[in-house]
Amino acid sequence: MKLIFLGTPQFSVPFLRTINSSHHKILAVITNPDRK
């Protein structure tokens, strides 16, 4: 399955790591810009 992943970095990192270690292909990762 091809995926585009959207999420806030602090919350979504564990999910992204799990998806990345699976057989799915991540096409893009979209997050919010860093806050100043």
Backbone as XML, in Angstrom:
<?xml version="1.0"?>
<chain id="A" units="angstrom">
  <residue number="1" name="MET">
    <atom name="N" x="0.845" y="-1.164" z="0.000"/>
    <atom name="CA" x="0.000" y="0.000" z="0.000"/>
    <atom name="C" x="0.896" y="1.235" z="0.000"/>
  </residue>
  <residue number="2" name="LYS">
    <atom name="N" x="0.560" y="2.207" z="-0.807"/>
    <atom name="CA" x="1.285" y="3.468" z="-0.848"/>
    <atom name="C" x="0.569" y="4.469" z="0.051"/>
  </residue>
  <residue number="3" name="LEU">
    <atom name="N" x="1.342" y="5.162" z="0.890"/>
    <atom name="CA" x="0.750" y="6.056" z="1.884"/>
    <atom name="C" x="1.348" y="7.453" z="1.826"/>
  </residue>
  <residue number="4" name="ILE">
    <atom name="N" x="0.528" y="8.424" z="2.173"/>
    <atom name="CA" x="0.986" y="9.775" z="2.479"/>
    <atom name="C" x="0.626" y="9.983" z="3.941"/>
  </residue>
  <residue number="5" name="PHE">
    <atom name="N" x="1.624" y="10.285" z="4.757"/>
    <atom name="CA" x="1.448" y="10.348" z="6.206"/>
    <atom name="C" x="1.372" y="11.800" z="6.645"/>
  </residue>
  <residue number="6" name="LEU">
    <atom name="N" x="0.341" y="12.137" z="7.417"/>
    <atom name="CA" x="0.174" y="13.474" z="7.978"/>
    <atom name="C" x="0.103" y="13.366" z="9.489"/>
  </residue>
  <residue number="7" name="GLY">
    <atom name="N" x="0.817" y="14.244" z="10.189"/>
    <atom name="CA" x="0.756" y="14.202" z="11.640"/>
    <atom name="C" x="1.655" y="15.226" z="12.288"/>
  </residue>
  <residue number="8" name="THR">
    <atom name="N" x="1.393" y="15.483" z="13.562"/>
    <atom name="CA" x="2.270" y="16.361" z="14.326"/>
    <atom name="C" x="3.453" y="15.524" z="14.805"/>
  </residue>
  <residue number="9" name="PRO">
    <atom name="N" x="4.668" y="16.018" z="14.693"/>
    <atom name="CA" x="5.864" y="15.207" z="14.935"/>
    <atom name="C" x="5.893" y="14.476" z="16.273"/>
  </residue>
  <residue number="10" name="GLN">
    <atom name="N" x="5.609" y="15.160" z="17.357"/>
    <atom name="CA" x="5.742" y="14.538" z="18.672"/>
    <atom name="C" x="4.782" y="13.359" z="18.847"/>
  </residue>
  <residue number="11" name="PHE">
    <atom name="N" x="3.579" y="13.479" z="18.355"/>
    <atom name="CA" x="2.563" y="12.441" z="18.507"/>
    <atom name="C" x="2.734" y="11.315" z="17.492"/>
  </residue>
  <residue number="12" name="SER">
    <atom name="N" x="3.154" y="11.649" z="16.283"/>
    <atom name="CA" x="3.095" y="10.686" z="15.188"/>
    <atom name="C" x="4.352" y="9.852" z="14.966"/>
  </residue>
  <residue number="13" name="VAL">
    <atom name="N" x="5.456" y="10.190" z="15.584"/>
    <atom name="CA" x="6.712" y="9.460" z="15.349"/>
    <atom name="C" x="6.586" y="7.958" z="15.605"/>
  </residue>
  <residue number="14" name="PRO">
    <atom name="N" x="5.996" y="7.497" z="16.712"/>
    <atom name="CA" x="5.879" y="6.046" z="16.911"/>
    <atom name="C" x="5.076" y="5.350" z="15.806"/>
  </residue>
  <residue number="15" name="PHE">
    <atom name="N" x="4.012" y="5.984" z="15.352"/>
    <atom name="CA" x="3.201" y="5.406" z="14.282"/>
    <atom name="C" x="3.976" y="5.368" z="12.969"/>
  </residue>
  <residue number="16" name="LEU">
    <atom name="N" x="4.692" y="6.446" z="12.678"/>
    <atom name="CA" x="5.475" y="6.513" z="11.447"/>
    <atom name="C" x="6.570" y="5.451" z="11.444"/>
  </residue>
  <residue number="17" name="ARG">
    <atom name="N" x="7.226" y="5.233" z="12.571"/>
    <atom name="CA" x="8.256" y="4.189" z="12.659"/>
    <atom name="C" x="7.663" y="2.807" z="12.405"/>
  </residue>
  <residue number="18" name="THR">
    <atom name="N" x="6.481" y="2.558" z="12.946"/>
    <atom name="CA" x="5.822" y="1.266" z="12.740"/>
    <atom name="C" x="5.466" y="1.064" z="11.273"/>
  </residue>
  <residue number="19" name="ILE">
    <atom name="N" x="4.906" y="2.082" z="10.660"/>
    <atom name="CA" x="4.553" y="1.980" z="9.239"/>
    <atom name="C" x="5.810" y="1.805" z="8.398"/>
  </residue>
  <residue number="20" name="ASN">
    <atom name="N" x="6.865" y="2.525" z="8.736"/>
    <atom name="CA" x="8.110" y="2.455" z="7.978"/>
    <atom name="C" x="8.736" y="1.064" z="8.033"/>
  </residue>
  <residue number="21" name="SER">
    <atom name="N" x="8.553" y="0.351" z="9.125"/>
    <atom name="CA" x="9.134" y="-0.988" z="9.244"/>
    <atom name="C" x="8.231" y="-2.064" z="8.640"/>
  </residue>
  <residue number="22" name="SER">
    <atom name="N" x="7.080" y="-1.682" z="8.119"/>
    <atom name="CA" x="6.172" y="-2.637" z="7.486"/>
    <atom name="C" x="6.454" y="-2.692" z="5.982"/>
  </residue>
  <residue number="23" name="HIS">
    <atom name="N" x="5.635" y="-3.411" z="5.272"/>
    <atom name="CA" x="5.821" y="-3.547" z="3.826"/>
    <atom name="C" x="5.186" y="-2.405" z="3.038"/>
  </residue>
  <residue number="24" name="HIS">
    <atom name="N" x="4.590" y="-1.432" z="3.726"/>
    <atom name="CA" x="3.945" y="-0.314" z="3.048"/>
    <atom name="C" x="4.992" y="0.701" z="2.588"/>
  </residue>
  <residue number="25" name="LYS">
    <atom name="N" x="4.674" y="1.419" z="1.513"/>
    <atom name="CA" x="5.587" y="2.419" z="0.970"/>
    <atom name="C" x="5.076" y="3.815" z="1.334"/>
  </residue>
  <residue number="26" name="ILE">
    <atom name="N" x="5.917" y="4.593" z="2.010"/>
    <atom name="CA" x="5.559" y="5.961" z="2.388"/>
    <atom name="C" x="6.014" y="6.888" z="1.265"/>
  </residue>
  <residue number="27" name="LEU">
    <atom name="N" x="5.056" y="7.547" z="0.618"/>
    <atom name="CA" x="5.369" y="8.445" z="-0.488"/>
    <atom name="C" x="5.739" y="9.843" z="-0.012"/>
  </residue>
  <residue number="28" name="ALA">
    <atom name="N" x="5.122" y="10.280" z="1.092"/>
    <atom name="CA" x="5.375" y="11.624" z="1.614"/>
    <atom name="C" x="5.014" y="11.676" z="3.088"/>
  </residue>
  <residue number="29" name="VAL">
    <atom name="N" x="5.680" y="12.575" z="3.801"/>
    <atom name="CA" x="5.363" y="12.845" z="5.204"/>
    <atom name="C" x="5.121" y="14.345" z="5.316"/>
  </residue>
  <residue number="30" name="ILE">
    <atom name="N" x="3.959" y="14.712" z="5.848"/>
    <atom name="CA" x="3.588" y="16.117" z="5.975"/>
    <atom name="C" x="3.377" y="16.427" z="7.454"/>
  </residue>
  <residue number="31" name="THR">
    <atom name="N" x="4.093" y="17.455" z="7.951"/>
    <atom name="CA" x="3.976" y="17.865" z="9.350"/>
    <atom name="C" x="3.850" y="19.382" z="9.424"/>
  </residue>
  <residue number="32" name="ASN">
    <atom name="N" x="3.556" y="19.874" z="10.599"/>
    <atom name="CA" x="3.533" y="21.315" z="10.828"/>
    <atom name="C" x="4.961" y="21.828" z="10.899"/>
  </residue>
  <residue number="33" name="PRO">
    <atom name="N" x="5.198" y="23.083" z="10.499"/>
    <atom name="CA" x="6.539" y="23.653" z="10.652"/>
    <atom name="C" x="6.876" y="23.849" z="12.128"/>
  </residue>
  <residue number="34" name="ASP">
    <atom name="N" x="8.171" y="23.912" z="12.437"/>
    <atom name="CA" x="8.608" y="24.170" z="13.807"/>
    <atom name="C" x="8.068" y="25.515" z="14.280"/>
  </residue>
  <residue number="35" name="ARG">
    <atom name="N" x="7.719" y="25.558" z="15.565"/>
    <atom name="CA" x="7.266" y="26.822" z="16.150"/>
    <atom name="C" x="8.469" y="27.588" z="16.664"/>
  </residue>
  <residue number="36" name="LYS">
    <atom name="N" x="8.416" y="28.889" z="16.543"/>
    <atom name="CA" x="9.539" y="29.722" z="16.988"/>
    <atom name="C" x="9.310" y="30.227" z="18.373"/>
  </residue>
</chain>
